[in-house]
């Protein structure tokens, strides 16, 4: 029992300690990428060229003429934004025949410096097939065309309102003992991370620090320290994902308004889902199995709603509300949850 209590207590300790590590990692990565003008993709281009069709399929060009660069800079854009990946279509004055051939091909989005700076335009644009690189700052909606095997962070989201479609591919990291992150959102809002696809072998599969209204759906998280980690975020939607063989499936620290809906959590060692100092979140219609603690709230997590989940076969406790804190203290609400045991007792349907 003493060992079990130590493991349960370590859930809150682990989430608290990792906040500093992840915040430093996030700030360093963003600063490096902005300083170098998002050139991480150029440095690692060879790493992600498995499909060999960067130009013909995706229409992505990573260079521009000197006149185009001058025009971009004269409009007040930063050097970094002018060096970012641009999608080009018919911008070099092609002949009528070439224009007709292009019109017959697969539609490709065109991103200009003006549209790149518009979150509204990015939010409505369809993801463009693109060969991206580990550590690259993503500022437009993209659809992956190859797997990424990263020694650094995976992808860094650099704009609001964009979509990253994994398109069936895998982003792999250097190991859970590193501070590396699969997909990093730092104060970015209305971002969609969409599967199918796999994010594996990072300290955090997705790290959301301070973002609002972001969504993660249809993604498989495995062999990460934490599958998806929210800290200081608001209104994150986590739906229809698979979390298995992580240390913790989903961790929330000082976050509000998250919705965890219809996810499957299996054999995540320490916990399926854990909330630390987090309020007004919803956990509904999930299956959580095979952890020490299925669902954990600490004493500072209040006004959360837990509805109609299957939380079974966890070796320690299926539902833990602040190690037995009465519900009227933190106002967490538990309804119709199928589980075998809870702390305090009475949180399982019919038990």
C-alpha positions as CSV (number, residue, x, y, z in Angstrom):
1,X,0.0,0.0,0.0
2,X,2.9,2.4,0.8
3,X,4.3,1.8,-2.7
4,X,1.0,2.4,-4.3
5,X,0.5,5.7,-2.4
6,X,3.9,6.9,-3.5
7,X,3.1,6.2,-7.1
8,X,-0.2,8.1,-6.8
9,X,1.5,11.0,-5.2
10,X,4.2,11.0,-7.8
11,X,1.6,11.8,-10.5
12,X,1.2,15.4,-9.2
13,X,4.9,15.7,-8.5
14,X,5.9,14.6,-12.0
15,X,3.4,17.0,-13.7
16,X,4.6,19.9,-11.5
17,X,8.3,19.3,-12.1
18,X,7.9,18.9,-15.9
19,X,6.3,22.3,-16.3
20,X,9.6,24.0,-15.9
21,X,11.5,21.6,-18.2
22,X,8.9,22.0,-20.9
23,X,8.6,25.7,-20.6
24,X,12.3,26.2,-21.0
25,X,12.4,23.8,-23.9
26,X,9.6,25.6,-25.6
27,X,11.1,29.1,-25.2
28,X,14.5,27.9,-26.4
29,X,13.1,26.2,-29.5
30,X,10.9,29.1,-30.5
31,X,13.7,31.6,-30.0
32,X,16.2,29.5,-32.0
33,X,13.8,29.0,-34.8
34,X,12.9,32.7,-35.0
35,X,16.5,33.8,-34.9
36,X,17.4,31.5,-37.7
37,X,14.4,32.4,-39.8
38,X,12.8,29.0,-39.6
39,X,15.9,27.5,-41.3
40,X,15.7,24.3,-39.3
41,X,13.9,22.7,-42.2
42,X,16.8,23.6,-44.6
43,X,19.4,22.1,-42.2
44,X,17.6,18.8,-42.0
45,X,16.1,18.6,-45.4
46,X,17.9,15.3,-46.2
47,X,16.3,13.7,-43.2
48,X,12.8,13.9,-44.5
49,X,13.0,13.4,-48.3
50,X,11.7,9.8,-48.3
51,X,9.1,10.4,-50.9
52,X,11.3,12.5,-53.3
53,X,8.4,14.6,-54.6
54,X,8.8,17.8,-52.8
55,X,8.3,20.1,-55.8
56,X,6.2,18.0,-58.2
57,X,3.6,16.9,-55.6
58,X,3.4,19.6,-53.0
59,X,4.6,22.7,-54.9
60,X,6.8,23.7,-52.0
61,X,9.7,25.9,-52.8
62,X,12.3,26.8,-50.2
63,X,14.1,29.5,-52.2
64,X,13.1,32.8,-53.9
65,X,14.7,35.3,-56.3
66,X,16.5,38.3,-54.9
67,X,13.8,40.6,-56.3
68,X,11.1,38.6,-54.4
69,X,13.1,38.9,-51.2
70,X,13.5,42.6,-51.6
71,X,9.7,43.0,-52.2
72,X,8.9,40.9,-49.1
73,X,11.3,43.0,-46.9
74,X,10.0,46.3,-48.3
75,X,6.5,45.4,-47.2
76,X,7.7,45.3,-43.6
77,X,7.9,41.6,-43.1
78,X,10.7,40.1,-41.0
79,X,13.6,38.3,-42.5
80,X,12.3,35.1,-40.9
81,X,8.9,35.4,-42.5
82,X,10.5,36.0,-45.9
83,X,12.7,32.9,-45.5
84,X,9.8,30.6,-44.6
85,X,8.5,27.9,-46.9
86,X,6.2,29.4,-49.6
87,X,3.8,27.6,-51.8
88,X,4.2,28.9,-55.3
89,X,1.9,28.6,-58.3
90,X,2.3,30.4,-61.6
91,X,4.2,33.3,-60.0
92,X,7.0,33.4,-62.6
93,X,4.9,34.5,-65.6
94,X,4.3,31.1,-67.1
95,X,2.9,30.8,-70.7
96,X,-0.7,30.1,-71.4
97,X,0.1,26.5,-72.0
98,X,1.9,26.2,-68.7
99,X,-1.0,27.8,-66.9
100,X,-3.5,25.4,-68.5
101,X,-1.3,22.4,-67.4
102,X,-1.2,23.8,-63.9
103,X,-5.0,24.2,-63.8
104,X,-5.4,20.6,-64.8
105,X,-3.2,19.4,-61.9
106,X,-4.1,18.9,-58.2
107,X,-5.1,22.3,-56.6
108,X,-2.4,23.9,-54.6
109,X,-2.7,26.7,-52.1
110,X,-0.8,29.9,-52.7
111,X,0.6,31.6,-49.6
112,X,1.8,35.2,-49.9
113,X,3.5,37.3,-47.1
114,X,0.1,39.0,-46.6
115,X,-1.9,35.8,-46.4
116,X,0.7,34.2,-44.2
117,X,0.2,36.8,-41.5
118,X,-3.6,36.4,-41.5
119,X,-4.8,33.8,-39.0
120,X,-8.2,33.8,-40.5
121,X,-6.9,32.9,-44.0
122,X,-4.8,30.1,-42.5
123,X,-7.7,28.7,-40.5
124,X,-9.8,28.3,-43.7
125,X,-7.0,27.1,-46.0
126,X,-6.8,23.4,-46.8
127,X,-3.6,21.7,-45.6
128,X,-1.0,21.6,-48.3
129,X,1.1,18.4,-48.9
130,X,4.6,19.3,-47.7
131,X,7.9,17.6,-46.9
132,X,8.7,19.2,-43.5
133,X,11.7,18.7,-41.3
134,X,12.3,18.0,-37.6
135,X,12.5,21.3,-35.6
136,X,10.7,23.3,-38.3
137,X,8.4,26.2,-37.4
138,X,5.1,25.6,-39.2
139,X,3.2,28.8,-40.2
140,X,0.7,27.4,-42.7
141,X,-1.6,24.4,-42.8
142,X,0.3,21.3,-43.9
143,X,-0.3,17.6,-44.7
144,X,2.8,15.4,-44.1
145,X,4.2,13.3,-46.9
146,X,6.7,11.3,-45.0
147,X,7.7,10.0,-41.5
148,X,9.9,12.1,-39.3
149,X,12.7,10.5,-37.2
150,X,13.8,13.3,-35.0
151,X,16.8,13.9,-32.7
152,X,15.4,17.3,-31.9
153,X,11.8,18.5,-31.3
154,X,9.4,17.4,-34.0
155,X,7.3,20.3,-35.3
156,X,6.9,23.8,-33.7
157,X,3.6,25.6,-34.4
158,X,4.3,29.2,-35.3
159,X,0.9,30.6,-36.2
160,X,-2.7,30.6,-35.0
161,X,-5.6,28.8,-36.8
162,X,-3.6,26.3,-38.8
163,X,-3.9,22.5,-39.3
164,X,-1.2,19.9,-39.1
165,X,-2.5,16.7,-40.8
166,X,-0.3,13.7,-40.0
167,X,-1.8,12.0,-43.0
168,X,-1.0,8.5,-41.7
169,X,2.7,9.2,-40.9
170,X,4.8,8.9,-37.7
171,X,6.8,11.5,-35.8
172,X,9.4,9.7,-33.7
173,X,11.6,11.3,-31.0
174,X,15.0,10.7,-29.3
175,X,13.5,9.3,-26.1
176,X,11.4,10.0,-23.1
177,X,14.4,11.1,-21.0
178,X,15.1,14.1,-23.2
179,X,13.2,17.4,-23.1
180,X,12.1,17.0,-26.7
181,X,8.5,17.4,-27.8
182,X,6.6,15.9,-30.8
183,X,4.4,18.9,-31.6
184,X,4.9,22.1,-29.7
185,X,2.2,24.8,-29.3
186,X,3.4,27.9,-27.5
187,X,0.6,30.5,-27.1
188,X,-0.9,29.5,-30.4
189,X,-4.7,29.4,-30.7
190,X,-7.3,27.4,-32.8
191,X,-4.7,24.9,-34.0
192,X,-5.8,21.5,-35.2
193,X,-3.5,18.4,-34.9
194,X,-5.2,15.7,-37.0
195,X,-4.6,12.1,-37.6
196,X,-4.4,9.3,-38.5
197,X,-0.8,9.2,-37.4
198,X,1.5,8.4,-34.6
199,X,3.6,10.6,-32.2
200,X,6.0,8.5,-30.2
201,X,9.2,8.5,-28.0
202,X,9.1,12.1,-26.8
203,X,9.0,13.6,-23.3
204,X,5.7,15.0,-24.5
205,X,3.9,14.0,-27.7
206,X,2.0,17.3,-27.8
207,X,2.9,20.2,-25.5
208,X,0.4,23.0,-25.3
209,X,1.6,26.0,-23.3
210,X,-0.9,28.9,-23.1
211,X,-2.9,28.0,-26.2
212,X,-6.6,28.4,-26.5
213,X,-9.3,26.5,-28.5
214,X,-6.8,24.0,-29.9
215,X,-7.8,20.5,-31.0
216,X,-6.1,17.1,-31.2
217,X,-8.0,14.3,-32.9
218,X,-7.5,10.8,-34.3
219,X,-3.8,10.6,-33.2
220,X,-2.0,7.7,-31.6
221,X,0.3,8.5,-28.8
222,X,2.7,5.8,-27.6
223,X,6.0,5.4,-25.7
224,X,6.0,9.0,-24.5
225,X,6.6,10.3,-21.0
226,X,3.3,12.2,-21.4
227,X,1.1,11.7,-24.5
228,X,-0.5,15.2,-24.4
229,X,0.5,17.8,-21.9
230,X,-1.5,21.0,-21.4
231,X,-0.1,23.7,-19.1
232,X,-1.7,27.2,-18.9
233,X,-4.0,26.3,-21.8
234,X,-7.7,26.9,-22.2
235,X,-10.5,25.0,-24.1
236,X,-8.4,22.3,-25.6
237,X,-10.3,19.6,-27.3
238,X,-8.9,16.1,-27.2
239,X,-11.1,13.7,-29.1
240,X,-11.0,10.2,-30.6
241,X,-7.3,9.6,-29.9
242,X,-5.5,6.5,-28.7
243,X,-3.0,6.7,-25.8
244,X,-1.1,3.5,-25.0
245,X,2.2,2.6,-23.3
246,X,3.0,6.1,-22.2
247,X,3.9,7.0,-18.6
248,X,0.9,9.3,-18.5
249,X,-1.7,9.5,-21.2
250,X,-3.0,13.1,-20.8
251,X,-1.7,15.6,-18.1
252,X,-3.3,18.9,-17.4
253,X,-1.5,21.6,-15.3
254,X,-3.1,24.9,-14.5
255,X,-5.4,24.6,-17.4
256,X,-9.2,25.1,-17.9
257,X,-12.0,24.1,-20.2
258,X,-10.4,21.1,-21.7
259,X,-12.7,18.4,-23.2
260,X,-11.5,14.8,-23.3
261,X,-14.1,12.9,-25.4
262,X,-14.2,9.3,-26.7
263,X,-10.5,8.6,-26.3
264,X,-9.0,5.2,-25.5
265,X,-6.3,4.9,-22.8
266,X,-4.6,1.6,-22.3
267,X,-1.5,0.4,-20.3
268,X,-0.2,3.9,-19.6
269,X,2.0,3.1,-16.6
270,X,1.4,5.8,-14.0
271,X,-2.0,7.2,-15.0
272,X,-4.4,7.5,-17.8
273,X,-5.5,11.1,-17.2
274,X,-4.3,13.5,-14.5
275,X,-5.3,17.0,-13.5
276,X,-3.2,19.3,-11.4
277,X,-4.5,22.7,-10.4
278,X,-7.0,22.6,-13.3
279,X,-10.6,23.6,-13.4
280,X,-13.8,23.3,-15.4
281,X,-12.7,20.4,-17.6
282,X,-14.8,17.6,-19.0
283,X,-14.0,13.9,-19.2
284,X,-16.7,12.0,-21.0
285,X,-17.2,8.7,-22.9
286,X,-13.5,7.6,-22.6
287,X,-12.1,4.1,-21.8
288,X,-9.2,4.1,-19.3
289,X,-7.5,0.8,-18.5
290,X,-4.3,-0.7,-17.3
291,X,-2.7,2.1,-15.3
292,X,-1.8,2.5,-11.6
293,X,-4.4,5.4,-11.4
294,X,-7.0,5.6,-14.1
295,X,-8.2,9.2,-13.5
296,X,-6.6,11.5,-11.0
297,X,-7.5,15.0,-9.7
298,X,-5.4,16.8,-7.1
299,X,-6.9,19.0,-4.4
300,X,-6.6,22.2,-6.4
301,X,-8.5,20.9,-9.4
302,X,-12.1,22.0,-9.1
303,X,-15.5,22.2,-10.9
304,X,-14.6,19.4,-13.3
305,X,-17.2,17.1,-14.9
306,X,-16.7,13.3,-15.4
307,X,-19.5,11.5,-17.3
308,X,-20.1,8.0,-18.6
309,X,-16.6,6.7,-18.8
310,X,-15.3,3.1,-18.6
311,X,-12.5,3.3,-16.1
312,X,-11.6,-0.3,-15.2
313,X,-8.7,-2.7,-14.5
314,X,-6.3,-0.2,-13.1
315,X,-4.0,-1.7,-10.5
316,X,-4.2,1.1,-7.9
317,X,-7.5,3.0,-8.1
318,X,-9.8,3.7,-11.0
319,X,-10.9,7.2,-10.0
320,X,-9.0,9.3,-7.4
321,X,-10.5,12.6,-6.3
322,X,-7.6,14.3,-4.4
323,X,-6.8,11.1,-2.4
324,X,-10.3,11.0,-0.9
325,X,-11.2,14.7,-0.7
326,X,-15.0,15.1,-0.3
327,X,-16.7,16.2,-3.5
328,X,-18.2,19.3,-1.9
329,X,-14.7,20.7,-1.3
330,X,-13.6,20.9,-4.9
331,X,-17.0,20.6,-6.6
332,X,-16.0,17.9,-9.0
333,X,-19.0,16.1,-10.5
334,X,-19.0,12.3,-11.3
335,X,-22.0,10.7,-13.1
336,X,-22.6,7.3,-14.6
337,X,-19.0,6.1,-14.6
338,X,-18.4,2.4,-14.9
339,X,-15.5,1.6,-12.5
340,X,-14.6,-0.9,-9.8
341,X,-13.2,1.4,-7.1
342,X,-12.7,5.0,-6.3
343,X,-11.3,7.4,-3.6
344,X,-13.5,8.5,-2.0
345,X,-15.9,5.6,-2.4
346,X,-19.2,6.2,-4.2
347,X,-17.9,7.5,-7.5
348,X,-18.5,4.3,-9.5
349,X,-21.9,3.5,-11.0
350,X,-23.8,1.3,-8.6
351,X,-21.0,1.0,-6.1
